[in-house]
Amino acid sequence: NQFKRNVVTSICALSLSINTGSSCFMKRFILP
């Protein structure tokens, strides 16, 4: 679970450059 979260964070960080990170981070905080 922790590893999965790290991967999601990396993907979110990449998405941030494409200006879609905000929604990605929102999903990350909503998901356990």
C-alpha positions in Angstrom: 0.0 0.0 0.0 2.8 2.4 0.9 4.7 1.6 -2.3 1.5 2.0 -4.3 1.0 5.4 -2.8 4.5 6.4 -3.7 3.9 5.4 -7.3 0.7 7.4 -7.4 2.5 10.4 -6.0 5.1 10.1 -8.7 2.4 10.0 -11.4 0.6 12.9 -9.8 3.9 14.9 -9.8 4.2 14.2 -13.5 0.6 15.2 -14.1 1.3 18.4 -12.2 3.4 19.5 -15.2 0.4 18.9 -17.4 -1.8 21.0 -15.1 -3.9 17.9 -14.1 -2.2 17.4 -10.8 -4.8 19.2 -8.7 -7.5 16.7 -9.5 -5.0 13.9 -9.1 -3.9 15.0 -5.7 -7.6 15.4 -4.7 -8.2 11.8 -5.6 -5.0 10.8 -3.7 -6.2 12.5 -0.5 -9.8 11.1 -0.8 -8.5 7.5 -1.4 -7.1 5.7 1.7 
